[in-house]
Amino acid sequence: MDQVKRAGREVETETNRGMRERDGHDLGDDIENAGDEVKKDLGNIGDDLRRGGREVEQGLDDELHDRQNTSR
């Protein structure tokens, strides 16, 4: 699912960039493009952090399960 969200963010960023360029280019376009890139990157970082948290949580659950089974 994270890959789908990443692809969607990339499409959104590129679409915005293209729409801004259709009427010429100015400094405001550069600023808005930079903002779009930051938004996209922060979304991707959030996905990475959530995925990492889930992996750590799963590892801890597995370890707890293993300890409970060996103490019986």
PERA-V388156 format. One line per field, one symbol per residue. phi: phi as a letter, one per 20 degrees, with the letter a starting at -180 (. if undefined). burial: + if it has 24 or more other C-alpha atoms within 12 Angstrom, else -. A space follows every 10 residues. Layout:
phi = ???
burial = ???
//
This chain:
phi = .fffffffff fffffgffff ffdocbffff ffffffffgf fffffgffff ffffffffff fffffffffe ee
burial = --------+- --+---+--- ---------- --+--++--+ ---+------ ---------- ---------- --
//
